[in-house]
Amino acid sequence: MNEMAKVALPRARGLYYGGTWHDAANGAVVDVLSPATGETLCAIADGSAEDVDRAVAAARDGFKAWRAVPPLERGRILREAAAILRRNGPELAALDAVDGGNPVTEMGGDVAIAAAQMEFFAGLVTEMKGNSVPIGPDAVNFSVREPRGVVARIIPFNHPFMFCAGKSAAPLAAGNSVIVKPPEQAPLSALRLAELLGPLLPPGAFNVLPGGRDVGARLSEHPDVAMVALIGSVPTGRAVMRAAAETIKPVLLELGGKNALIAFPDADPEQVATAVVGGMNFTWCGQSCGSTSRAFLHADIHDAVVARLREKAARFRPGLPTDPATTMGALASRAQLDKTLRYIETARAEGAHLVCGGGQPADEGLRHGFFVEPTIFANVTPEMTIAREEIFGPVLAVMRWTDEAAMIDQVNRPEYGLTCSIWTNDLHRAHRTAAAVEAGFIWINEVSKHFLGSPFGGFKQSGLGREECLEELLAFTQEKNIHIRFKST
C-alpha cells in the first residue's frame, strides 16, 4: 500500500531561517523514510554546522524584532497560531503518522495538545514579572524579566509535531527567537509548521533546521545561542550539557525514564491491569520517556493482575499508521526496531517469562515496516537487563514484591527519576510512597496523563527544569535588577 498517497507532504523541503527557505550550504539532501512501509517519502535538505551559523545570525535579527513586540500582541499572535494548527489538524496528524509511525488518531490528539500549549503560554505573557525591593525614600530598586535571545530546541521522534509546535510556545511567548532542530527520523511536520506559521512572525523569529548530530552539537556550543532545550536520551543530554558549558549557557532537559508502576495489595486487580497496559503507551510502541515500563505488583494481587494482561494488551494491534482503526503504530526507525528485538531476546535468555508478544506481527502487509507486538514479561528480577535499562520500545517488565522497603529501593535504583504511578486505596500509604519515590511526576490511582499547568520534569538523570507550566515560561527569561537613586532636592 502506498502510504504517501494519503498524505500531503510539505512543499518546502529546505532549511527555514530568516523567513525564507534555503538549500543546505553544502548542497546535501537526505531521504525521509516511512517507518510503516520502508518507502521513501521525499528528500529534504540536510543541514550542517555552516548552516547553523547562518541560521543563528538570522535568529539574532529575528530576536531583535520579536522582543520589541508588546507581550499582549505576542500572545495574540500565538493564539492565532493555535487556531491555524487546529484548522490544519487532520493534515498535520496524517503527516506525522506517515513520517513518525504513530497512529493518525493519536497524532490528531498531539496537534490539539500543541495548540493548547500555544494558547496556555499566550495567556501567561503578563506573568513574566519581576519584584520590587524596599530601599528607602531616596531610591527605588526593582527587577524585570527579559527574554534570553536565541533559543535552540532539539526535539525527539516520538511526538514530532507536538514537540516542535508546543515546545516553541514558551520561548516565543517570552520574546525569544527559536531554532528548532527536528528529529532526523521524522522531520516533515516541522517543515510544514514553518510553512504555516512563518508568515505570522518577524523573519528569523521562528526557524527550522533539519540535520544530524553535528547540527545539534553546533547549536549547543554556539556562542550566540543563549539557551538550549532538549527532549531526548540521557547520553544526548550529557552531550548537550558538555557543549553548552563552553559558553556557560543554561539548558532545559527532559530526558529518559525507567518508570515504575507500584500496586499495593488493596488495589483492584482489574484497574491495576488496565493501568499497567495503559501506562506502557503501547499505542506509540512504548516510545515515551514517561512510560511506566516496570510494574511492581504485590504478591497478593500479582497473579490476578498478570492473568488479565494478555487480554488488555490484545487491543493494541500493530497496523498502518494512516488507518484510523490502527491502535498501535510502528517504531520510528530500523535502529529502534533492532534495539527492541535485542532487548526481547536478552530478556528470554535471562529467564524472564513471556506473557505476550515478543516478536514482529505476522501480517504480510506490515513486513516492510518497523513493527513489534506489545510485549510483556513476568518473573522479572531487578538484576535483569529489561529491569534496568530504558528500552524506548513496547516491552514491559513485571515484578513481584512483598517487602515494601525493598521494593522502594528497587524502584529508586535506576539513574532515572521521571514518573511513577501508585495504586492503593490507603491515603496514608499513597502519600508515604509518593514521598519515598525519587521521581518528578507522580500519579496516584492514575497513569500516563499530563495536566497543562502542572510542572512536568524529572529527578536525577531524567532531566533539569520543569515544563508545561509557568516555570517553563520563566526559564526562557533572565532577571535584571535596576536601582535608581533619586536626585537630592
Secondary structure, DSSP 4 states (H G I P E B T S, - for coil): --GGGG----S--SEEETTEEE--TT--EEEEE-TTT--EEEEEE-B-HHHHHHHHHHHHHHHHHHHTS-HHHHHHHHHHHHHHHHHTHHHHHHHHHHHH-S-HHHHHHHHHHHHHHHHHHHTTGGG----EE---TTEEEEEEEEE-SEEEEE--SSSHHHHHHHHHHHHHHTT-EEEEE--SSS-HHHHHHHHHHGGGS-TTSEEE--B-HHHHHHHHH-TT--EEEEES-HHHHHHHHHHHHTTT--EEEE-----EEEE-TTS-HHHHHHHHHHHTTGGGTT--TT---EEEEEHHHHHHHHHHHHHHHTT--B--TTSTT-SB---SSHHHHHHHHHHHHHHHHTTPEEEE--S----GGGTTS-----EEEES--TTSHHHHS---SSEEEEEEE--HHHHHHHHH-SS--SEEEEE-S-HHHHHHHHHHS--SEEEES--S---TTS-B--SGGGEES-BSSHHHHHHTEEEEEEEEEPPP-
